[in-house]
Amino acid sequence: MSKVFPFSAIVGQDDMKRAMLLSAIDPKLGGVLVFGDRGTGKSTAVRALAALLPPITAVKGCPVNSESPRDVPEWAKPVGRDTEERPTPVVDLPLGVTEDRVTGALDIERALTHGEKVFQPGLLAASNRGYLYIDEVNLLEDHIVDLLLDVAQSGINLVEREGLSIRHPARFVLVGSGNPEEGELRPQLLDRFGLSVEVRSPNDIEERVEVIRRRESFENSPTRFIRRWKAADIVIRDRILNARRALARTTAKRRVIRDCAELCASLGTDGLRGELTLLRASRALAAYEGADEVAIDHLRRVAPLALSHRLRRDPLDESSSSSRVVRAVEETLG
């Protein structure tokens, strides 16, 4: 098994790491979209976070990583009652993938040789209870992206074709990355991602040197490098697990909820998804930092992540969407 670069050893890219952590604390946030330069650690961060999380308990032989025998879909039985620990799944979805490969389809070989209608699960089954990662998401065919976002929101994959009627849980954190110079995502698809981050290559020379130094050290001796950062990764993992347990108890006062609404109204975001995501992300950050309730400072720090990709284009304002959100935060929240 290949070694994974430690999450705590990633240099800089604080917004990206924060968005990844919030998605791990509350998977219902709706996934993370990371746009920016190549070679800025986008895929490294996804795999590092998944490797940092504790393994999941799953029924042996279950293709959808069911936690207990009662959760195993009927079409996947019999698989027994024994369970095992598996690493948190990270499934890559390649460009040019077919819908059958994503959702699953009839096993043609079994149908032809044995005359049996057997469902062959796809990538959505493999990613259940884990991460589904799409590099160059802006180049993926629209109907595949629509399908993924619908399943990510419902948590259920429904396949009805070729005489099959199959459903199974598909609860995953959707992470998409891409380079905006190669094409943009449609606005309605942007809005369906919970958080978004713009990453850039670092301008600070010392930071660039540190990135190179750590990467070289990892490649020369991955076991030693991972051991060196293990304690820091454990601290992050424990904070994530504590935040998950505290999330339901973390409150938001009426003033904070009103601030969410006023901020989104000042930015002109469509619908209420922006407010809901902003509040949910703020609550996750508060829980991660051990706070009992959401504070204005939590709103300030997550607002660019939750709102920058939901803004309409303003031809009279050439500033970036993140800058517009920061400006609106200062004007609205003080």
N, C-alpha and C positions, 0 to 999 in steps of 0.2 A: 504494500500500500504506500503511495507517495506521501511524503511529508507535506504538511500545510503550514504556511507562514503564520506566525502567531498574530492574533488580532491586536494585542497590546503593543506589538513592535512596529505597527504601521505608523509612519512619520507624517505628521500634519493631517490634512483632509478631515478636519474636525467635524464639519457639517455632515459629510458622508458617514463617518463613524457614528455620529449621533443619530442620524436617520436609521441606520442599520440596527442600532441598539433599541430604539423605540419600536421598531417593527418586531424585534424579538420579544420585547415585553408585552406588546399588544398586537398580535397578528391581524386583528380585525381593522387595523389602520388602513389596510388596502394596498400594501406593497410600497416599493421605493423605485423611483426613476432617477437614474444617475446619468447625466449628460455632460460630456466634456472631452478633453483631449485623450488620445490614446496613451497607454502606459502610465496612468495615474492611480492604479491600484483598485479599479472598480471590481473586477472579478476576484482579485486577491481578498478584498474585504468581505465579500459574500462567503467564500469558502472558509476564511479564517473565523468568521462569526459562527458558522455552522459547526466547525470543528471545536470551537470553544464551548458550545452548549453541551449539556449532559446527554448521553445516549437516550434514545426512546425505547420503551418496552413494546414489543410487537409479537404477535402470534407467529410461530414458526411456519414458514411456507405461505403466509398471507401476502398476496401481491399488492395490497393497499395499506400495509403497515398497521393493521388493526390492533388496538391496544389490548383487547380481550376477545375471547372466542365469540361472545354474543354480538360483537361488532363486525364480525367477518361477513361479507355479503354472501347471499345464497349461492351465487354462481361460482364463488371461489371455494366452496366447501367440497369435500372434507379436508381440513388441514390439521386436525388434532387440537389439543388444548394447551400444549406447551408454549411458553413464551420465551423470548430471547431479547437481549439488548442489541440495538442497531445504532450506528451513528446517525445523527440528524441528516435526513436525505438532502442532497443538493443535486438537482437534475438540470442538465443543460438542454435547452431547446434550440436546435440548430436552425439556421436559415434554410428555407426550402422544404421544411418539414411538411408532411401531408397531414390532413385532418385525421385520418385513420391512425396515424402514428401518435398523434396527440391524445385523442380520446379513447383509442382502442377500437378493435373491430373483430369481425368473424375470423377465426383461425382457418384460413383457406386450406392448409395442408391437412388438418384433421377432418375438415368437411369433405375433402376429396377422397382421402384414403379410408376414413372410417364412417363417413356419412353422418358425422356428429356436428351439431351446432355448438361450438365452444367459443367463448369470448376470450380474445387475446388482449389483455390490458395494455394501455399505452403509457405515455409519459405522465399524464395526470395521476394515474394510480401510483406510480413510483414516487411521485413528489408529495403524496399525502402526508401531512404532519411535518413537512420540511420546507424546502425552498425550491422554487422553479426560477431558473436564471436564464434570461434571454439577452445575449449580446447582440448589438446592432438591432435593437427592437424597432427602430424607425424604418428598417428595411424589411421587416416581416410583413407578409401579406395581411391586408386589412381584415379578412374574414377569420384568420387565425387569431389575430389580436383580439377581435370582438369576442370570439369563443372563449379565449383565456380569461378575459376580464369578466365575462358573465359567470364562468365557473368559479373564479376567485371570489366573486361577490356572494354567490349562493352557497358555495362549499359542497356542491353536488355535481357530479358528472353524469349526464343522462345521454345514453346512446340508444337510438332507435333506428336501426337500418338492417337490411338483409335478414329480416325475420327475427332480429334480436331486440329485446327491450331490457336494457341493463342500466343500473344506476349504482353508484358507489360514492363514498365520501371523497372529496378532493379539497382538503383544506391546506393551503400552502401560502407562503409569503412570496408574492410575485416581485421579482427584482428585474428591472430592465435597464440596459445601459446602451449608450450610443454616442455617436459624434454628430452634432447638429449640422456640421458642414456637409454631411452625406444625405441629408433629408430630415424633414421635421415630422413630428407625430401630429395626427389630427387633433384639434382642440378637444373634441368630445372624448378622445382616448386619454389625453393628458389629464383631464378632470377626473378620470376614474382611478388614477394612481393616488394613493394617500399622500405620499411625501415625494418631493423632488429635490434634487441637489445638482448644482452646477459645479463641476470640479475643473481645476486648472493646474497646469504644471507649476510647481513652486518657483517663485522668483528669487527667493533668498538663497544665496550660494551655500551657506552653512546647512540649510535644510536639504538641499539637493545632495550635498556631500554625505550627509547622514543617511539619506535614502540609499545611496550607492553602497556605503559602508555596511549597512545592515543586510542589504540584499546579497552582497558578496560573502559576508559571514555566514548567512543562511545556506547559500549554495555550496560553500566549502565544507561545512559541517552542520547539516540540518538538525541532527539529534542534539548536539551540544547547544545550538542556538535556541531550539525549542525548550530545552531544559532551563536555559537562562531566563526565558520569559514566562515560564510556566506559572510562577507565583502571581505575576501581574494578571495573567489570563484568568486564574482562579478567582482573584478578587472581582474582576468584571463579571464572571459567570455567577458568583454568589450574589452580586448586586442585582443582576437580571432576575434571578430566581426569587430574591426577596421582593423585588418590585412587582413581579407577577402575583405574588401572594397579597401584596398590599394594594394592588390596583383597585379592587372593588371597594376598599375602605377610604381611598383618597377622594376627598370631596372638592367641589368647586362652588364657591358662593355665587349668589345672584349677581353681584357686581362684576365678577370675572366673566360670567356668561354674557352679561350685557356688553362688556368690553369686546368679547369675540364678535358679537353681532355688529357693534359699531365699527370695528376694524374692517370686517368684510363688506359692510355697506359703503364705507368710504373708498374701498378699492373697486367696488362695482362687480364683485364676483357673482356669477349666476347661481341661483338655487341656494340651498342650505348646506350642501356637502362641505363647503369650505369651513363654515362655523363648526360643524360636527367634528371634522377631522382636526381642526385646530384645538378644540377642547379635549378631544381624545389624546392627541399627541402631548398636550400640556400636562394632562393627568399622568401619562406614562413617564414623562420627564420628572414630574414631582415625586412619583413613587420611586423612581430610580435614585433620586437624591435623598430619599428618606423623609420627605415632607408629608405632613398629614393632609394638606390641602393645596390646591393650585394657587400660585401667586402670579402677580402681573409679570414678574421677571421670567417665569416659565413661558408665558404667552409671547413675550418679546423674543425669546431665543428660538422658539419653534415656528413662529409666524412665517419666516422666509421659506422654511421647508414645506409647510402645509399650504401656502397660498401663492407662491411665486408662479407656479405653472397654471394657475386658474385665472390669470388676468387677461383681459382683452387688450389687444394691441392698440396703443395710442400713437397715431402718426405724428403728433405734436410733441411727444416725449421720447427722446432717443435713449434714455437711461435704461439699464437692465431691469428686468422684472423684480429681481431681488432688491435692487436699490429702491424701486418704487414701494415695495413692501416695507422696507426699513424706514423710509420717509413717512409712510402712512402710520407706522407704529409710533414714531416720535410725535407726530401731530395728534394722534388719537389717544394714545396712552400716556403721553407726557414723558 
